[in-house]
Amino acid sequence: MSHHQLEKDLAHLEHILPQLVTNNVLGLVYWRQRITALETAQTLLPGSARRVTRLRFMFDQIDSGISRL
């Protein structure tokens, strides 16, 4: 995967994540698989690695909120 494609995928995940809180059509499992695929596809640059870490944290926060319902 090219760095350009990685950046596009990260930007897309960062864009849709807030929407998952109110409209979780595909489920968090799907979106976690997407971020895991990006993480394992290539060695991440430091900035991309920070973004992946932040996305994982946000997924965890959403999971915590859903499990409390």
Phi, psi and omega in degrees: 000135180284158178298322179299315179295320177302313180298319178297317180294318177297316179298320178297314179297319178296329180286317185278338185305313178300330180289336181295333181296322184257336186216082186267070186292311184272347180088152182292333180302314179301312184291325174297321178297322178298314182290324177295320178298320178295319183294324184266351183290329183197170175287126183276143171290158183306318180296319179292321179298321178295320179295319178297316179299316180296319178297317178300318178299317180295320175301317179299320179295319178295315177303316181297318179293321180291319183290341178279344182288000000 
